Amino acid sequence: MTLIAHVSDTHVDGGRRIVERTTRVVDYLLGLHRQVDAVLLTGDLADHGQPDEYEQLKMLFKRLDVPLLHLPGNHDRREEFVAAGLGPLNRVECVGDVLFALVDSTIPGKDEGFIENIEWLDEALSIDGPAFVCFHHPPIALEHPYADRLRQFGEERLEAVIRRHPNVVAVLCGHFHTPTVTTFAGVPLVIAPGIKSTLIMPWERETDGMDYDDRPALVFHQYTGGRLTSTYKIL
């Protein structure tokens, strides 16, 4: 069995509030009866992409003696992300016999997403064995007036690649700050909650903003016997 803790959108900014919320996540992971095999961080690790923010992020997670799988979000800055030792921007990591393709979906200076190097992903998935495709921006619409303007575009290219590789188990992402499960290209697409805040959906309130009082949450991905089970945990 492979067990992955999926955390997203920490937006570390040097402030006490984010430190407390992220520490709550790390403390919870440390207290688990069974240690996770890796922690996946799907972007917006820092709020402004500053070097001191990345140093603080690393300090917050250093107590976890497991692999940390990082990828950038629209609030991250590519050069600073790589300089902090969190890159390269596109890379493959293996946890046991499971491959994780960590893909940069950011467009410098913009909040929406697009996978520039789709050929890299196509080649990375050309393996035997299970694979997860991971990036920041979901390639789907939520029917949300704010979030849908900031999603990943050019999704037809991504769909074509995933459908060419039947070994892809699921797509894992963040960015929308809300726990969501749907399908994309014939596989599950799982969006992690945001640590900083939670997106307010249209049926909840007449606003397109964020709830900053909602508790932080994460999602666990358990892969065993060819089956993926994703479980959300509110802290």
C-alpha positions in Angstrom: 0.0 0.0 0.0 1.2 3.5 -0.8 -0.2 6.3 1.4 0.3 9.9 0.4 -0.7 13.0 2.4 -1.8 15.7 -0.1 -1.4 19.3 1.2 -1.9 22.5 -0.9 -2.0 26.2 -0.9 -0.1 26.9 2.3 0.7 30.5 1.1 3.5 30.9 3.7 3.9 34.6 4.3 5.9 35.0 7.4 2.7 35.6 9.5 1.7 33.8 12.7 -1.7 32.7 11.3 -0.2 30.6 8.5 2.5 29.2 10.7 -0.2 28.0 13.2 -2.3 26.5 10.5 0.5 24.7 8.8 2.0 23.5 12.1 -1.4 22.0 12.9 -1.1 19.9 9.7 2.5 18.8 10.4 1.6 18.0 14.1 -1.3 15.9 12.9 0.9 14.0 10.4 3.5 13.3 13.1 0.8 11.9 15.3 -0.5 9.3 12.9 -0.4 5.6 13.8 1.0 4.8 10.4 3.6 7.1 8.8 2.7 8.3 5.3 5.0 7.4 2.5 5.3 11.0 1.2 3.8 14.4 1.4 2.6 16.0 -1.8 2.5 19.9 -1.9 0.6 21.1 -4.9 1.6 24.7 -5.2 1.2 28.1 -3.8 3.8 27.1 -1.1 4.7 30.8 -0.6 2.4 33.7 -0.8 4.8 36.1 -2.6 7.5 33.7 -3.8 10.1 35.3 -1.6 13.2 33.4 -0.4 12.4 33.9 3.3 9.0 32.4 2.7 10.5 29.3 1.2 12.9 29.0 4.1 10.0 29.2 6.6 8.1 26.6 4.6 11.1 24.2 4.8 11.4 24.8 8.5 7.7 24.0 9.1 7.9 20.7 7.2 11.4 19.6 8.2 10.1 17.5 11.1 8.5 15.1 8.7 11.0 12.3 7.9 9.4 11.4 4.6 9.9 12.6 1.0 8.3 16.0 0.2 7.0 16.3 -3.4 6.9 20.0 -4.4 5.5 21.8 -7.4 4.9 25.5 -8.0 1.7 27.5 -8.0 0.8 30.9 -9.3 1.9 32.6 -6.1 5.3 31.0 -6.3 8.2 32.4 -8.4 10.1 30.0 -10.6 13.6 31.2 -9.9 13.1 31.5 -6.1 11.3 28.2 -6.0 14.3 26.4 -7.7 16.9 28.4 -5.8 15.3 27.2 -2.5 15.9 23.6 -3.5 12.3 22.8 -4.3 12.7 22.3 -8.0 13.3 21.5 -10.8 9.9 22.7 -12.0 9.1 19.5 -14.0 10.3 16.3 -12.5 9.5 12.7 -11.8 9.6 11.2 -8.3 9.0 7.6 -7.4 7.5 6.5 -4.1 7.9 2.7 -4.0 6.8 1.5 -7.4 4.4 4.5 -7.9 5.5 7.4 -10.2 4.5 11.0 -9.5 4.9 13.4 -12.5 5.2 16.8 -10.9 4.3 19.4 -13.6 4.6 23.1 -13.7 1.3 24.6 -14.8 2.1 28.2 -14.0 2.3 31.2 -16.3 4.7 33.8 -14.9 2.8 37.0 -14.0 -0.7 35.4 -14.3 -3.0 33.5 -12.0 -4.5 31.1 -14.6 -2.6 28.0 -15.7 -1.3 26.3 -18.8 1.2 23.4 -19.2 3.8 24.7 -21.5 6.0 21.6 -21.7 3.3 19.0 -22.4 5.8 16.9 -24.4 7.8 16.4 -21.2 4.7 14.9 -19.5 4.0 12.6 -22.4 7.5 11.2 -22.2 7.5 11.0 -18.4 4.4 8.8 -18.4 5.9 6.4 -20.9 6.7 3.8 -18.3 5.3 0.5 -16.9 3.6 0.9 -13.6 1.1 3.2 -11.9 1.5 7.0 -12.3 -0.1 10.1 -10.8 -0.2 13.4 -12.7 0.3 16.3 -10.3 0.1 20.1 -10.9 -1.4 23.2 -9.3 -4.2 24.4 -11.6 -7.2 22.1 -12.1 -8.1 21.7 -15.8 -11.8 21.8 -15.1 -14.5 24.4 -14.4 -16.4 24.5 -11.0 -19.2 26.7 -12.3 -17.7 29.3 -9.9 -17.5 32.9 -11.2 -14.1 33.5 -9.7 -12.3 30.1 -9.7 -13.2 29.3 -13.3 -11.3 32.4 -14.6 -8.2 31.0 -12.9 -8.3 27.4 -14.0 -5.8 25.6 -16.3 -6.5 26.2 -19.9 -5.4 24.2 -23.0 -6.9 21.2 -21.2 -7.5 19.3 -24.4 -3.7 18.8 -24.8 -3.5 17.4 -21.3 -6.5 15.1 -21.9 -5.0 13.7 -25.0 -1.7 12.9 -23.2 -3.5 11.2 -20.3 -5.7 9.1 -22.5 -2.5 7.8 -24.3 -1.3 6.4 -21.0 -3.6 3.9 -19.3 -1.2 3.6 -16.4 -2.3 7.0 -15.1 -4.2 6.4 -11.9 -5.4 9.9 -11.2 -4.8 13.7 -11.5 -3.9 15.5 -8.2 -4.0 19.3 -7.9 -4.8 22.3 -5.7 -5.4 26.0 -6.4 -9.2 26.1 -5.9 -8.9 25.9 -2.1 -11.8 23.5 -1.8 -12.1 19.7 -1.4 -13.4 18.4 -4.8 -13.5 15.1 -6.6 -14.5 14.7 -10.2 -13.1 13.0 -13.4 -10.9 14.2 -16.2 -9.7 12.2 -19.2 -11.4 9.1 -17.8 -9.5 9.1 -14.5 -10.3 10.6 -11.0 -9.3 14.2 -10.5 -8.8 15.1 -6.8 -8.4 18.7 -5.6 -6.9 19.3 -2.2 -8.3 21.9 0.2 -6.4 25.0 0.9 -4.5 25.5 4.1 -4.7 29.3 4.0 -8.5 29.5 3.3 -11.5 27.8 1.8 -13.3 28.8 -1.4 -17.0 29.9 -0.8 -19.2 28.1 -3.3 -22.1 29.9 -5.0 -24.8 27.9 -3.1 -23.3 28.8 0.3 -23.3 32.6 0.2 -23.7 35.4 -2.4 -20.0 36.1 -2.7 -17.1 34.8 -4.7 -14.6 35.2 -1.9 -12.7 33.0 0.6 -13.6 31.8 4.1 -10.6 32.5 6.3 -12.2 31.1 9.4 -12.7 27.6 8.1 -10.4 25.0 9.5 -7.4 23.7 7.5 -7.7 20.3 5.8 -5.8 17.8 3.7 -6.5 14.7 1.7 -5.0 11.2 2.0 -4.5 9.1 -1.1 -4.3 5.4 -0.5 -3.3 3.3 -3.4 -3.4 -0.5 -3.0 -4.2 -3.4 -5.3 -4.8 -1.1 -8.3 -7.4 0.9 -6.3 -7.2 4.6 -5.3 -9.1 5.8 -2.2 -9.0 9.5 -1.3 -10.0 10.6 2.2 -10.3 14.2 3.4 -9.4 15.2 6.9 -10.5 18.5 8.5 -8.2 19.6 11.4 
